């Protein structure tokens, strides 16, 4: 039995403010030019590592979780996870449990690394480019991965949720070396307390000196500025103690007014990053399963088990 069904995942309690949020422990060598984040050692059974992109600091890798009965000839839905950490740190280990579970539900689940300031001394627009590259790579390799190129989901938490949202909403920051004929846009989004309004978070004001003009760059990667008709189906999870919840409410209202499907679910009195720990990890994952099933990406009832006493529930707000 996988740990998701039997154990609570140990995590750090997180700050409710985005600037201080640390979705995962910091990399041990923060501030160095280390090219890639730590990955699972050894790789779990049924998981394979690939290099999806070459950057000037070094190569970027992703981890592909295959369903137990996978075949290359399959056309399965896929999901690509992006870790959180304020665009500063974090590793692909964050979404291990979610990826493992969804592979048991017959999806090809991917955990993608991307450039962060602690390892590559980059700023968020580089991470946006990498996220789009990761989605494009999965679509380009669909025939090898056994993936349906028209059923690719982008997902992530906090800063990783921002990146996932950018893949679905903005047109800037496509890697020039890649085939633009292959879309980097996902077909759905599953977002865990994402940063959806960078202006309200004053990201440009906190931009590091010598790293380009944040006042010019940040508006080009701010999801709140790119809400329009045709945004792919989206589900968003937040704790009610997270100050960014209001951004999600506004985001959903505007998106739904334009005819888009955008659902917001909340966990009472929970802070930023609540989805990393039991029982909320399992609760949000179950609801994500329901959402994906409604799109025809999964079949049957969720199999994830809710741990602990009582029955914690999410509230649908939008």
Sine and cosine of phi, psi and omega as CSV:
sin_phi,cos_phi,sin_psi,cos_psi,sin_omega,cos_omega
0.00,0.00,0.73,-0.68,-0.02,-1.00
-0.94,0.33,0.52,-0.85,-0.03,-1.00
-0.81,0.58,-0.46,0.89,-0.01,-1.00
-0.86,0.52,-0.54,0.84,-0.07,-1.00
-1.00,-0.01,-0.22,0.98,-0.13,-0.99
-0.85,-0.53,-0.40,0.91,-0.12,-0.99
-0.77,-0.64,0.44,-0.90,0.15,-0.99
-0.99,0.10,0.74,-0.67,-0.01,-1.00
-0.97,0.26,0.85,-0.53,0.01,-1.00
-0.95,0.33,0.76,-0.64,0.04,-1.00
-0.60,-0.80,0.20,-0.98,0.07,-1.00
-1.00,0.08,0.60,-0.80,0.16,-0.99
-0.94,0.33,0.66,-0.75,-0.17,-0.99
-0.94,-0.33,0.45,-0.89,0.08,-1.00
-0.94,0.33,0.49,-0.87,0.03,-1.00
-0.99,0.14,-0.15,0.99,0.03,-1.00
-1.00,-0.09,0.68,-0.73,-0.08,-1.00
-0.92,0.40,-0.62,0.78,-0.06,-1.00
-0.87,0.50,-0.54,0.84,-0.03,-1.00
-0.99,-0.16,0.00,1.00,-0.10,-1.00
-0.92,0.39,0.73,-0.68,0.10,-0.99
-0.80,-0.59,0.99,-0.14,-0.08,-1.00
-0.93,0.36,-0.34,0.94,0.01,-1.00
-0.55,-0.83,0.25,-0.97,0.12,-0.99
-0.87,0.50,0.55,-0.84,0.01,-1.00
-0.92,0.40,0.47,-0.88,0.09,-1.00
-0.88,0.48,0.59,-0.81,-0.07,-1.00
-0.91,0.42,-0.45,0.89,-0.05,-1.00
-0.93,-0.37,0.70,0.72,-0.01,-1.00
-0.84,0.54,0.66,-0.75,0.04,-1.00
1.00,-0.05,-0.11,0.99,0.04,-1.00
-1.00,-0.03,0.03,-1.00,0.02,-1.00
-0.99,-0.13,0.39,0.92,0.07,-1.00
-0.78,0.63,0.78,-0.62,-0.19,-0.98
-0.99,0.16,-0.53,0.85,-0.11,-0.99
-0.76,-0.64,0.42,-0.91,0.04,-1.00
-0.98,0.18,0.36,-0.93,0.07,-1.00
-0.90,0.44,0.63,-0.77,0.08,-1.00
-0.86,-0.51,0.01,-1.00,-0.06,-1.00
-0.90,0.43,0.72,-0.70,0.06,-1.00
-0.73,-0.68,0.89,-0.45,-0.17,0.99
-0.97,0.26,0.15,-0.99,0.02,-1.00
-0.92,0.40,0.65,-0.76,0.08,-1.00
-0.88,0.48,0.37,-0.93,0.04,-1.00
-0.87,0.49,0.68,-0.73,0.02,-1.00
0.99,0.13,0.18,0.98,-0.01,-1.00
-0.88,-0.48,0.69,-0.72,0.01,-1.00
-0.78,-0.63,0.62,-0.78,-0.01,-1.00
-0.99,-0.16,0.66,-0.75,0.04,-1.00
-0.75,-0.66,0.48,-0.88,0.23,-0.97
-1.00,-0.02,0.84,-0.54,-0.04,-1.00
-0.96,-0.28,-0.22,0.98,-0.08,-1.00
-0.34,-0.94,0.59,-0.81,0.14,-0.99
-0.96,-0.29,0.79,-0.61,0.07,-1.00
-0.84,-0.55,0.19,-0.98,-0.02,-1.00
-0.87,0.48,-0.58,0.81,0.09,-1.00
-0.96,0.29,-0.36,0.93,-0.02,-1.00
0.50,-0.87,-0.05,-1.00,-0.05,-1.00
-0.98,0.18,0.44,-0.90,0.07,-1.00
-0.91,-0.42,0.67,-0.74,-0.08,-1.00
-0.89,-0.45,0.32,-0.95,0.17,-0.99
-0.65,-0.76,0.37,-0.93,-0.03,-1.00
-0.91,-0.41,0.80,-0.60,-0.03,-1.00
-0.95,-0.30,0.85,-0.53,0.07,-1.00
-0.99,-0.11,0.87,-0.50,0.00,-1.00
-0.99,-0.12,0.64,-0.77,0.12,-0.99
-0.88,0.48,0.41,-0.91,-0.08,-1.00
-0.84,0.55,-0.60,0.80,-0.05,-1.00
-0.97,-0.26,0.48,0.88,-0.07,-1.00
-0.89,0.46,0.58,-0.81,0.15,-0.99
-0.68,-0.74,0.54,-0.84,-0.03,-1.00
-0.88,0.48,-0.44,0.90,-0.01,-1.00
-0.98,0.20,-0.08,1.00,-0.01,-1.00
-0.91,0.40,0.28,-0.96,0.17,-0.99
-0.75,-0.66,0.95,0.30,-0.09,-1.00
-1.00,-0.02,0.42,-0.91,0.18,-0.98
-0.92,0.39,0.42,-0.91,0.02,-1.00
-0.74,-0.67,0.42,-0.91,0.09,-1.00
-0.72,-0.70,0.68,-0.73,-0.01,-1.00
-0.90,-0.43,0.87,-0.49,-0.03,-1.00
-0.99,-0.17,0.65,-0.76,0.09,-1.00
-0.84,-0.54,0.84,-0.55,-0.05,-1.00
-0.93,0.36,0.31,-0.95,0.07,-1.00
-0.99,-0.16,0.05,-1.00,0.00,-1.00
0.60,-0.80,0.42,0.91,0.10,-1.00
0.92,0.40,0.42,0.91,-0.07,-1.00
0.88,0.47,0.21,0.98,-0.05,-1.00
-0.96,-0.28,-0.62,0.78,-0.08,-1.00
-0.45,-0.89,-0.23,-0.97,-0.01,-1.00
0.93,-0.37,0.30,-0.95,0.00,-1.00
-0.63,-0.77,0.22,-0.98,0.01,-1.00
-0.92,0.40,-0.20,0.98,0.00,-1.00
-0.89,0.45,-0.36,0.93,-0.12,-0.99
-0.84,0.54,-0.67,0.74,-0.10,-0.99
-0.97,-0.24,0.46,0.89,0.04,-1.00
-0.85,0.53,-0.75,0.66,-0.07,-1.00
-0.91,0.41,-0.68,0.73,0.00,-1.00
-0.90,0.44,-0.68,0.73,0.00,-1.00
-0.91,0.42,-0.65,0.76,0.01,-1.00
-0.89,0.46,-0.70,0.71,0.01,-1.00
-0.89,0.46,-0.75,0.66,-0.07,-1.00
-0.92,0.40,-0.45,0.89,0.12,-0.99
-0.91,0.43,-0.58,0.81,0.06,-1.00
-0.93,0.36,-0.32,0.95,0.04,-1.00
-1.00,-0.08,0.28,0.96,0.15,-0.99
0.99,0.17,0.27,0.96,0.13,-0.99
-1.00,-0.08,0.44,-0.90,0.26,-0.97
-1.00,0.02,0.89,-0.45,-0.10,-1.00
-0.94,-0.34,0.72,-0.69,-0.12,-0.99
-0.82,-0.57,0.69,-0.72,0.11,-0.99
-0.89,-0.46,0.90,-0.43,-0.15,-0.99
-0.96,-0.27,0.71,-0.71,0.18,-0.98
-0.99,0.16,0.35,-0.94,0.10,-1.00
-0.41,-0.91,0.22,-0.98,-0.06,-1.00
-0.95,0.30,0.70,-0.71,0.05,-1.00
-0.74,-0.68,0.31,-0.95,-0.12,-0.99
-0.92,0.40,-0.53,0.85,-0.06,-1.00
-0.95,0.32,-0.40,0.92,-0.02,-1.00
-0.95,-0.31,-0.64,0.77,-0.08,-1.00
-0.90,-0.43,0.02,1.00,0.00,-1.00
0.83,0.55,0.67,0.74,-0.01,-1.00
-0.95,-0.31,0.15,-0.99,0.06,-1.00
-0.90,-0.43,0.19,-0.98,-0.22,-0.97
-0.83,0.55,-0.46,0.89,-0.03,-1.00
-0.91,0.41,-0.47,0.88,0.09,-1.00
-0.92,0.39,-0.62,0.78,0.04,-1.00
-0.91,0.42,-0.62,0.79,0.05,-1.00
-0.87,0.49,-0.72,0.70,0.04,-1.00
-0.86,0.52,-0.68,0.73,-0.01,-1.00
-0.91,0.42,-0.65,0.76,0.01,-1.00
-0.88,0.47,-0.67,0.74,0.03,-1.00
-0.91,0.41,-0.59,0.81,0.05,-1.00
-0.90,0.44,-0.63,0.78,-0.02,-1.00
-0.91,0.42,-0.69,0.72,0.04,-1.00
-0.90,0.44,-0.69,0.73,0.01,-1.00
-0.88,0.47,-0.65,0.76,-0.01,-1.00
-0.88,0.48,-0.70,0.71,0.01,-1.00
-0.88,0.47,-0.68,0.74,0.01,-1.00
-0.92,0.39,-0.66,0.75,0.00,-1.00
-0.91,0.42,-0.53,0.85,-0.04,-1.00
-0.99,-0.15,0.28,0.96,-0.11,-0.99
-0.82,0.57,-0.66,0.75,-0.04,-1.00
-0.92,0.40,-0.51,0.86,0.02,-1.00
-0.99,0.14,-0.52,0.85,-0.06,-1.00
-1.00,0.04,-0.11,0.99,-0.07,-1.00
0.94,0.34,0.61,0.80,-0.12,-0.99
-0.92,-0.40,0.59,-0.81,0.17,-0.99
-0.99,0.15,0.91,-0.42,-0.07,-1.00
-0.92,0.40,-0.19,0.98,0.03,-1.00
-0.98,-0.21,0.21,0.98,0.05,-1.00
-0.67,-0.74,0.90,0.44,0.01,-1.00
-0.91,-0.41,0.80,-0.60,-0.05,-1.00
-0.96,-0.28,0.68,-0.73,0.15,-0.99
-0.97,-0.23,0.69,-0.72,-0.06,-1.00
-0.57,-0.82,0.38,-0.92,0.07,-1.00
0.09,-1.00,0.16,-0.99,-0.03,-1.00
-0.87,-0.50,0.70,-0.71,0.07,-1.00
0.85,0.52,-0.90,-0.44,0.06,-1.00
-0.87,0.49,-0.57,0.82,0.07,-1.00
-0.92,0.39,-0.53,0.85,0.11,-0.99
-0.92,0.39,-0.61,0.79,0.10,-0.99
-0.86,0.51,-0.71,0.70,-0.01,-1.00
-0.89,0.46,-0.70,0.72,0.03,-1.00
-0.86,0.50,-0.68,0.73,0.03,-1.00
-0.89,0.46,-0.62,0.78,0.01,-1.00
-0.90,0.43,-0.60,0.80,0.02,-1.00
-0.88,0.48,-0.51,0.86,-0.04,-1.00
-1.00,-0.03,-0.13,0.99,-0.20,-0.98
-0.75,-0.66,-0.47,0.88,-0.10,-1.00
-0.94,-0.34,0.41,-0.91,-0.02,-1.00
-0.97,-0.23,-0.28,0.96,-0.02,-1.00
-0.97,0.26,0.21,-0.98,0.15,-0.99
0.89,0.45,0.72,0.69,0.21,-0.98
-1.00,0.04,0.72,-0.70,0.00,-1.00
-0.90,0.44,0.81,-0.59,-0.10,-0.99
-0.91,0.41,-0.41,0.91,-0.05,-1.00
-0.99,0.12,-0.06,1.00,-0.09,-1.00
-0.98,-0.19,0.31,-0.95,-0.03,-1.00
-0.98,0.22,0.97,-0.25,-0.06,-1.00
-0.92,0.38,-0.22,0.98,0.04,-1.00
-0.95,0.30,-0.31,0.95,0.07,-1.00
-1.00,-0.10,0.89,-0.46,-0.12,-0.99
-0.92,0.39,0.62,-0.78,0.11,-0.99
-0.99,-0.13,0.13,0.99,-0.06,-1.00
-1.00,-0.02,0.78,-0.62,0.04,-1.00
-0.96,0.26,0.12,-0.99,0.02,-1.00
-0.98,-0.18,-0.14,0.99,0.06,-1.00
-0.26,-0.96,0.28,-0.96,-0.01,-1.00
-0.69,-0.72,0.69,-0.73,0.09,-1.00
-0.84,-0.55,0.94,-0.33,-0.20,-0.98
-0.88,-0.47,0.81,-0.58,0.02,-1.00
-0.97,-0.24,0.90,-0.44,-0.12,-0.99
0.47,0.88,0.89,0.47,-0.04,-1.00
-0.97,0.24,0.43,-0.90,0.17,-0.99
-0.99,0.13,0.96,-0.27,-0.09,-1.00
-0.95,-0.31,-0.17,0.98,-0.02,-1.00
-0.68,-0.73,1.00,0.02,-0.08,-1.00
-0.95,0.32,-0.46,0.89,0.04,-1.00
-0.90,0.43,-0.70,0.72,0.01,-1.00
-0.91,0.41,-0.46,0.89,0.02,-1.00
-1.00,0.07,-0.04,1.00,0.05,-1.00
0.84,0.54,0.65,0.76,-0.01,-1.00
-0.89,0.45,-0.65,0.76,-0.01,-1.00
-0.88,0.47,-0.61,0.79,-0.02,-1.00
-0.93,0.38,-0.40,0.92,-0.01,-1.00
-0.99,-0.13,0.10,1.00,-0.07,-1.00
-0.88,0.47,0.71,-0.70,-0.03,-1.00
-0.94,0.35,0.60,-0.80,0.03,-1.00
-0.91,0.43,0.56,-0.83,0.04,-1.00
0.98,0.21,0.18,0.98,-0.03,-1.00
-0.88,-0.48,0.59,0.81,-0.02,-1.00
1.00,0.06,0.05,-1.00,-0.06,-1.00
-1.00,-0.02,0.98,-0.17,-0.02,-1.00
-0.87,0.50,-0.53,0.84,-0.01,-1.00
-0.93,0.37,-0.38,0.92,0.07,-1.00
-1.00,0.00,-0.65,0.76,-0.10,-0.99
-0.97,0.26,-0.72,0.69,-0.13,-0.99
-0.84,0.54,-0.70,0.72,0.04,-1.00
-0.87,0.49,-0.36,0.93,-0.02,-1.00
-0.99,0.13,-0.18,0.98,0.01,-1.00
-0.81,-0.59,0.43,0.90,-0.04,-1.00
-0.98,-0.21,0.96,-0.29,-0.07,-1.00
-0.81,0.59,-0.55,0.83,-0.03,-1.00
-0.86,0.51,-0.40,0.92,-0.03,-1.00
-1.00,0.05,-0.11,0.99,-0.14,-0.99
-0.83,-0.55,0.47,0.88,0.06,-1.00
-0.98,0.19,0.86,-0.51,-0.03,-1.00
-0.49,-0.87,0.18,-0.98,0.05,-1.00
-0.89,0.45,0.64,-0.77,0.04,-1.00
0.99,-0.14,0.03,1.00,0.09,-1.00
-0.90,0.44,0.67,-0.74,-0.10,-0.99
-0.91,0.41,0.37,-0.93,0.02,-1.00
-0.80,0.60,0.70,-0.71,-0.15,-0.99
-0.67,-0.74,0.65,-0.76,0.18,-0.98
-0.83,-0.56,0.66,-0.75,-0.09,-1.00
-0.79,-0.62,0.70,-0.72,0.02,-1.00
-0.89,-0.46,0.70,-0.71,0.05,-1.00
-0.57,-0.82,0.45,-0.89,0.23,-0.97
-1.00,0.00,0.54,-0.84,-0.05,-1.00
-0.95,0.32,-0.24,0.97,0.05,-1.00
-1.00,0.00,0.10,0.99,0.02,-1.00
-1.00,-0.02,0.83,-0.56,-0.06,-1.00
-0.92,0.40,-0.31,0.95,-0.01,-1.00
-0.99,0.13,-0.05,1.00,0.00,-1.00
-0.85,0.53,-0.65,0.76,-0.01,-1.00
-0.87,0.48,-0.54,0.84,0.05,-1.00
-0.89,0.45,-0.65,0.76,0.00,-1.00
-0.92,0.38,-0.62,0.78,0.02,-1.00
-0.88,0.47,-0.72,0.69,0.02,-1.00
-0.90,0.43,-0.68,0.74,0.03,-1.00
-0.84,0.54,-0.75,0.66,-0.04,-1.00
-0.91,0.41,-0.66,0.75,0.00,-1.00
-0.87,0.50,-0.73,0.69,-0.02,-1.00
-0.91,0.41,-0.67,0.74,-0.03,-1.00
-0.91,0.42,-0.69,0.72,-0.02,-1.00
-0.93,0.37,-0.55,0.84,0.06,-1.00
-0.87,0.50,-0.51,0.86,-0.01,-1.00
-1.00,0.02,0.11,0.99,0.08,-1.00
1.00,-0.04,0.17,0.99,0.00,-1.00
-1.00,0.03,0.42,-0.91,0.12,-0.99
-1.00,0.01,0.88,-0.47,0.00,-1.00
-0.56,-0.83,0.93,-0.36,-0.03,-1.00
-0.96,-0.27,0.65,-0.76,0.05,-1.00
-0.84,-0.55,0.82,-0.58,0.05,-1.00
-0.87,-0.49,0.65,-0.76,-0.04,-1.00
-0.83,-0.55,0.46,-0.89,0.09,-1.00
-0.93,-0.38,0.84,-0.54,-0.11,-0.99
-0.87,0.49,0.77,-0.63,0.14,-0.99
0.88,0.47,0.32,0.95,-0.01,-1.00
-1.00,-0.10,0.58,-0.81,-0.04,-1.00
-1.00,0.03,-0.03,-1.00,0.08,-1.00
-0.85,0.53,0.68,-0.73,0.02,-1.00
0.99,0.14,0.19,0.98,-0.07,-1.00
-0.85,0.52,-0.47,0.88,-0.10,-1.00
-0.95,0.32,-0.15,0.99,-0.01,-1.00
-0.98,0.22,-0.27,0.96,-0.14,-0.99
-0.80,-0.60,0.41,-0.91,0.06,-1.00
-0.93,0.37,0.52,-0.86,-0.03,1.00
-1.00,0.06,-0.06,1.00,-0.14,-0.99
-0.94,0.34,-0.43,0.90,0.09,-1.00
-0.86,0.51,-0.73,0.69,0.00,-1.00
-0.94,0.34,-0.63,0.78,-0.03,-1.00
-0.90,0.43,-0.72,0.69,0.01,-1.00
-0.92,0.38,-0.59,0.81,0.01,-1.00
-0.92,0.40,-0.62,0.78,0.06,-1.00
-0.88,0.48,-0.70,0.71,-0.02,-1.00
-0.93,0.37,-0.58,0.81,0.09,-1.00
-0.88,0.47,-0.62,0.78,0.06,-1.00
-0.87,0.50,-0.73,0.69,0.01,-1.00
-0.86,0.51,-0.68,0.73,0.02,-1.00
-0.88,0.48,-0.74,0.67,-0.02,-1.00
-0.91,0.41,-0.56,0.83,0.07,-1.00
-0.91,0.41,-0.62,0.79,0.01,-1.00
-0.90,0.43,-0.41,0.91,0.04,-1.00
-1.00,0.07,-0.12,0.99,-0.05,-1.00
1.00,0.08,0.22,0.98,-0.01,-1.00
-0.99,0.11,-0.50,0.86,0.04,-1.00
-0.84,-0.55,0.24,-0.97,0.01,-1.00
-0.76,-0.65,0.52,-0.85,0.07,-1.00
0.98,0.18,-0.15,-0.99,-0.04,-1.00
-1.00,0.07,0.50,-0.87,0.09,-1.00
-0.85,0.53,0.57,-0.82,0.01,-1.00
-0.95,-0.32,-0.05,1.00,0.02,-1.00
-0.91,0.41,0.64,-0.77,0.00,-1.00
-0.98,-0.19,0.66,-0.75,0.05,-1.00
-1.00,0.01,0.84,-0.55,-0.08,-1.00
-1.00,-0.02,0.30,-0.95,0.10,-1.00
1.00,0.08,0.01,-1.00,-0.03,-1.00
-1.00,0.09,0.40,-0.92,0.01,-1.00
0.97,0.25,0.00,-1.00,0.01,-1.00
-0.77,-0.64,0.99,0.15,0.02,-1.00
-0.87,0.50,0.67,-0.75,-0.07,-1.00
-0.77,-0.64,0.50,-0.86,0.14,-0.99
-1.00,0.01,0.51,-0.86,0.08,-1.00
-0.96,-0.27,0.78,-0.62,0.10,-1.00
-0.99,0.15,0.88,-0.48,-0.03,-1.00
-1.00,-0.09,-0.61,0.79,-0.09,-1.00
-0.76,-0.65,0.00,0.00,0.00,0.00
